[in-house]
Amino acid sequence: MTGDTMARFLTEERRNKIAESIIANGSIKVNDLMEQFFVSKETIRKDLIYLEQSGIIKKSRGGALSVLERMERPLKDRAMEAPQQKQAIAEYAATLVRDDAVIFIDSGSTNLCLAKLLYLRKNLTIFTNSLSVANILVESENQVYMCGGLLNATTMSLVGFGATSFLEKLRIDFAFLGSSGFHGHHGPTSIDFTDAEVKKTVTRNTRTNIVLAHSAKVRSTAVIEYADWKNIDCLITDSALRGKEEQELSKFVKIYKVEVP
């Protein structure tokens, strides 16, 4: 291997590792990359320009952000992101749940906030594929049902045939669904095919489908679109969604924006 070939190999390997790190963690700082790879600031700058041109990351002040979520991060990590926005979204969603309703609560950190708010409610029939949601609601005065399926250790949710075969037999009043983002798609997305199939099954059997997602999701995305916006009744998000992003999205789905304290 010649010196030029070796240099190209090392550059490609470093850029791949940088991309993997940003996708997995959502963001990264230039100084951290310099220390990790023992290279100059200019070298990292060129790497980030290359990755941005490839559509993988978006440069930010002093670092970079992920624009393509191909890997799901653990629920405990995502729960720490935008906590006030998620709480406000969940509070509004909870007001839509009438007494004696049959609802589905998807996995995800915003839906986990909703589950906590429903703990003190009574006589709801709640279906979920989320172990975290079920764990919160198990001692509430509601009827809580879990589907079967394969456990995804990252999202702490049940997916696969066991989940879809159970859920396709239900008729649900309200489904509260999560999303990895919307950018570049005609509907909400998921990072995993088996998770997307669960969501598709639920939307087909639900009278009112509601997506809960904070405003930053409009700039992120994932591989699999699990529903067209025409099959979603509304999106509940926070008031930071505005301008062209809001105008474009509002062409396809009804949007409820909540103020964040």
C-alpha angles and dihedrals in degrees: 000000000000124000093254092049091049091049091052090048092051091047093051092046092050093048091049091052091047090051092048091050094049093046092048096045102030095233144019140192126241092229091054091052092049090054094044097051101027093233135127128270089248091055091052090046090056091047092053092047089052093049092046091052087050089057095242101110141015119225116236135181105297096353146004142280130214116248096178119056104201094151125053114228121218115280092239089059095047092047089067093058119096094344095172093050092049093048092050091048091049092049091055092045091053091059089062094059109095123203115278092016123152108228141173121216115199125211118267139093098272091049088050088059089052092051090055091053091051094052092093094045120099138218097015119141106221126188121188143163091204120102089198093054092046091049091055095047101037094097096040123105092255131097107252123193129184125201121226126243144104116324116238103208093201098054095025089228136127118242141163133056095326090059099042095044089055097044096046089067093059133091110209132192099204131012119193108202135186129216139201089218145293108239114130094005138093093231145006119312144212132204094222132058095216092050090048090054090054091052092046091052092050095048091052092055100040129091096207120027116194127184117208113201136143117239097260088071089075088072097045132064146173139214103266127057105205098186141011114242088244087069093051117081097202147345119225112203140144131277094257087083104095146125122034093346092058093042093052095045093046089062089071109029139025110254129207113193121198127202116241116221 
